[in-house]
Amino acid sequence: MKKQSANELRESPGFRALVARRWAVSLTLTAAMFIAYFGFVLVLAFHKESLAVRIGDHVTIGIPVGIGVILFAWVLTGIYVWWANGRYDRAVHELKSQLRS
């Protein structure tokens, strides 16, 4: 890869749009995870009684909610992988092909 071509690519509107999209997706998913995780922790810290409600003989509602937070992280990871393998990789391939031209 020529240095001039790499600089042209970095300055191209397509590359800048791709970087902006990647940041937007990453920050959105990160914010969603922070809200879910720290929301759970804050409820544990300041409103324990809401998670201490029993839904069985030995299970409180906090257990499935905690499992839900973990599953939510897996879902967000899956969303990112789906996006990255589809749209992001396709856009990177298009930018690379323009660079070779």
C-alpha positions in Angstrom: 0.0 0.0 0.0 1.4 3.3 -1.0 1.6 6.0 1.7 -0.1 8.5 -0.5 -3.0 6.1 -1.2 -3.4 5.4 2.5 -3.6 9.1 3.3 -6.1 9.6 0.5 -8.2 6.8 1.9 -8.1 8.3 5.4 -9.3 11.6 4.1 -12.1 10.2 1.9 -15.7 10.8 2.9 -16.5 7.1 2.7 -13.8 6.2 5.3 -14.9 9.0 7.6 -18.5 7.9 7.4 -17.5 4.3 8.1 -15.5 5.3 11.2 -18.4 7.5 12.4 -20.8 4.6 11.9 -18.5 2.2 13.8 -18.2 4.6 16.7 -22.0 5.2 16.8 -22.8 1.5 16.9 -20.1 0.8 19.5 -21.1 3.6 21.7 -24.8 2.8 21.5 -24.2 -0.8 22.4 -21.8 0.2 25.2 -24.2 2.7 26.6 -27.0 0.0 26.6 -24.7 -2.4 28.5 -23.7 0.3 31.0 -27.3 1.2 31.7 -28.3 -2.4 32.1 -25.4 -3.4 34.3 -25.1 -0.3 36.5 -28.9 0.0 36.7 -28.9 -3.5 38.2 -26.1 -2.6 40.6 -27.7 0.6 41.6 -31.0 -1.2 42.3 -29.0 -3.7 44.4 -27.4 -0.9 46.3 -30.3 1.4 46.9 -33.5 -0.6 46.5 -32.7 -4.1 47.5 -36.2 -5.0 48.6 -37.5 -4.8 45.0 -35.1 -7.6 44.0 -35.7 -9.5 47.2 -39.3 -10.4 46.2 -39.6 -14.2 46.3 -40.9 -15.9 43.1 -40.4 -19.4 44.5 -39.4 -21.1 47.7 -35.7 -20.4 47.3 -35.5 -17.9 44.4 -35.9 -14.1 44.5 -36.6 -11.9 41.5 -33.0 -10.7 41.6 -31.6 -14.0 40.3 -33.5 -14.0 36.9 -32.8 -10.3 36.6 -29.1 -10.9 37.1 -29.2 -13.7 34.6 -31.0 -11.4 32.2 -28.2 -8.8 32.5 -25.7 -11.5 31.4 -27.9 -12.6 28.6 -28.4 -9.0 27.5 -24.6 -8.7 27.2 -24.6 -11.8 24.9 -27.4 -10.3 22.8 -25.5 -7.0 22.4 -22.4 -9.0 21.4 -24.4 -10.9 18.9 -25.9 -7.6 17.5 -22.4 -6.2 17.1 -21.0 -9.4 15.4 -24.0 -9.4 13.0 -23.5 -5.7 12.1 -19.7 -6.1 11.8 -19.8 -9.3 9.7 -22.4 -7.8 7.4 -22.4 -4.0 6.8 -19.0 -3.1 8.3 -17.0 -5.8 6.6 -18.7 -5.1 3.3 -17.9 -1.4 3.6 -14.3 -2.1 4.5 -14.0 -4.4 1.4 -15.4 -1.6 -0.8 -12.9 0.9 0.6 -10.0 -1.6 0.1 -11.1 -2.2 -3.5 -11.1 1.6 -4.2 -7.6 1.8 -2.8 -6.3 -0.9 -5.1 -7.9 0.8 -8.2 
